[in-house]
Amino acid sequence: MKIMKNFIVLCLVALMLYGCSTVPITGRKRINVVSDAQILPSSFAQYQGFLKENKLSANRSKTAEIKNVGLKISKAVDRFMRANGMAAEAENYRWEFNLIENDAVNAWCMPGGKVVFYTGILPMCANTDGIAAVMGHEVAHAFAKHGQERMTTAYGQQLGGVGVMLATGNQDPKKAQMWNTIYGVGSQLGMLAYSRTHENEADKLGMVFMIMAGYQPVEAVNVWVRMSQRADSGSAPPEFMSTHPSNETRIQNLKAYLPTATALAKKYNAQMLRN
Ligand SMILES: [Zn+2]
């Protein structure tokens, strides 16, 4: 039984070391043990299912605009990946952009680059650069593999719970301490804290990508100002806001990051010209 416990401990530690990597551009350390091969087939199938069950917009010019902005931004991401040693990873993405007829103020992106915009978010976007701001943010979630990381966290919390249970019956305080450390780390990476980290990261990466694709980053700030105004006006808060917390801090963060994003975009675009 003791050998079995030691074996489980060893597996967990190996899992965490093996799954450690760094998010490109932001440099944030993450733990992701979910591979593209494991997650992408089911992600693509879910997306196709969603499109079948929902009504695509009949507005041809708006649909074309969404697809065009998505294509430009995903091309910037693709070029970045190929210029920075991520060519194999770039091959796994199947970028797709659709506009559905739905009044909800919403947009999302599934792992592997499957994006949906709802017609209800278009007034918040207001113009092509505003669409690019939301698109950049969504594409960034897929680029940084936030979905995969969330899955890893869910697994980690379950395994961590098992770990504490194992340690409780163990007399060795060092072993208990180790489990608490692992579990403590796992708990800090809980959904809420994680979510905010992911949102900030998607804001930053999205801004870099929209600038690389030639759009005006000030609209990233303006989109969130419009979202807050709508919430303040007393109409139901946009659905996008419940999953994407909008507040003064966020608007300030976006404003503060604008010069950095501009410099990074310039650097990455120059790097691509050289290759
Ligand atoms: Zn988001």
Residues whose N, C-alpha, C, O or C-beta is under 5 A from the ligand:
A	BS01	ZN	E199 A202 H244
